[in-house]
C-alpha cells in the first residue's frame, strides 16, 4: 500500500494512447532501486513499473 511518501520526482517523456489504455514513459534518473513490478505513485495513482531501462521506465493506465 502506498504510504504517501515522496522520494523522487520523474518527468513524463512520452505518452502513447490507444482505445484501451495509456502508456507513460518516465525518466528513470534517481530511481536506481526501481525493479520490474514495483509499485510507484504517478500523480497520486499507484501504478506498476515495467520495461525499466537505464534511463526510463513505463507504467500503464487502463482507459
Secondary structure, DSSP 8 states (H G I E B T S, - for coil): -----------EEEEEE-SSEEEEEEE-TT-TT--TT-EEEETTEEEE-BS--SSEEEEEEE-
